[in-house]
Amino acid sequence: MFIDEAIIRVKAGNGGNGCMAFRREKFVPRGGPSGGDGGKGGDVWMESSERHNTLVHFRFNPEYKAERGRHGEGANKKGRDGEDILLKVPVGTIVLDEETGAVVHDFSRADERVVIARGGRGGRGNAQFATSTHQAPREHEEGRPGEERTFRLELKLLADVGLVGYPNVGKSTLISRISAARPKIADYPFTTLEPNLGVVVVNEKKKDETSFVVADIPGLIEGAHTGAGLGTQFLRHIERTRLLVHLVDVSDASGRPDVVKDVQVILDELRNFGAGLETKPTIMVASKIDVANPEKLKKLKQWCTRKKLRLYPVSAVTGEEIEKLKFAMAEAVRVMRQEDREGE
């Protein structure tokens, strides 16, 4: 089960109350005030983990509460601090305040840890209020309440390359061909109902090994931004990608006669999503060339030439030109990674 959204409620621990006490012991004639401070309430921490890949554990258990601090005691005994709790989320999770929509934290790397709700401070006992002129204070404080907040968690998969296109253009077959991923493959629309990730390893002669992550996004159709088909609920997973690979079916199996219109429809849906996806570097792929309609392939080549886009005709079934496409993807990712390092 792939869950990429969840709403959780967290409550940090309250601080313990300060104690009011006076020390009266044999042979201690001037014991004075001896009320200890309350303990601090536990914090709620969140940490990114590579061992988690969905938010499903939050969907069925949405409420979390840290331990409160213990109250102070006599003989100047401070109350014990409350235990913190740690919530683990997948890398790529964005934590948003449900009320304001503000981004609290973006977990872009593994093992990042932040406090999302702070425990209350413990109250002071009456021993803290003693002065030279006020030697028997009866003042003491209650513990402060811990923070109580509601967050919306959104998971955006971290991938270098995102595969986009109409349903049944061959995205799942392609990712199964170039990586170890084994998504469901069938000859009906919307076979892919959740994003699939695959790791591609490329070894070029006399060059270092390059590996990158490819995300197979469920197919888009015209009107997806208004909720048609599966809508655009999975497009957030390619917001972080460096490169888009746009697959176009050039066979007659799709039943759509105009390949250029197919491309424009997908580009419009990416643009309407509103995250700048249409401006990402793109490699065009003519899929199913083993059963291609020559007129469709020719028309797509002409359009790509006008738009100055690279086009790779491939067949994921026979493996034709797959290696060439892998090397092109690896080279594009390598160049963009280098640009990112230079920018940093």
C-alpha positions, 0 to 999 in steps of 0.5 A: 500500500502506497500512502503519500499523504497523512495528517497527524496530531502531536502533543508534547509533554506538559511540564511538572508542577513545582512543589511547595514544601518546608524542611522540618527535620530533627537537628535542622532548626532552620530547614526552610523551604525545600520544594523542588522544581517540576520536570520538563515535558518530553519533546516530539522529534521527527527523523528521516529514515531510508528504511521507510518508503510510505506514510502508511504507519501514520494513516492508521495511527495519527495521534502521538503524545510525549510523556509529561514531566514529573512534579517536584517533591520535598527535600529539593527533589526535582521532578524527572523529565518526560521521555521524548518520542521519535517519529520516523518518516521517509526521506522526501517528506515535507512537514506542513502546519495544517492550520497555516500551510507553512512548511515546518521542515523538508526532509531531503536527506537521510537521518535529519532530525528536528523537534516538531513540538516542544515540551513544557517547562517545569514549574519552580518550587518554593525553594526558588523564591526564597530571599534574604527578606522572604525566607518562607515563600509559599509561591510555586509554579505550575508546569507549562503546557507542551505544544499541541500541533496538527501537521500534514505530511506530504511525501515527494519521492526523491528520483533523478528521472521521472517517466511521464506520458499517457496510460499504456505508452510503455512506462512500466515496461521501460522501467522493468527493462532498465532496472530491477523494478518489477511493476505490474504490466498489462494491456489496459489503461491505468495499470500503474496505480502508484509510483514505482521506483527503479535504480538504473546502473550504467557502466560506460567504457573507460568511465565511472559507473553511474547510477540514478533513480527513475520514477514511473508515474501513473499515466496522465490523460487530458483533464487530469488537473481537474481530476480526470483519470487518476488526476495529478495526485502523483505529479508531486513525486517528480517535482524534485527530479532533474530530468523528465523522460516523456514517452509517446506511443507511435503505434496504432494500439493507442487509438489516438491518431495525433502524436503531437496532440498527445505530447501537447496534452501532457505538457498542458497537464504538467503546466497546469499542475503549477510546479514548473514541471514543463520547464524541466529538461526533457528527453522525448521517447518514441515507444513501441517502435517494433509496431510503429506507424511510420507516419506517426514516428515521422511526425513526432521526429519533425516536431522534436526537431522544431522544438530542439528536443532529443528523440529516442525511438525505442522498443522496451519489448525487444530491447531496441535502442534501450541501451542508447536511451540509458546512456543518454539519461545517465549523461544528462543526470551526470551533467546536472549533478555536476552543475548542482555541485558547482552551484553549491 
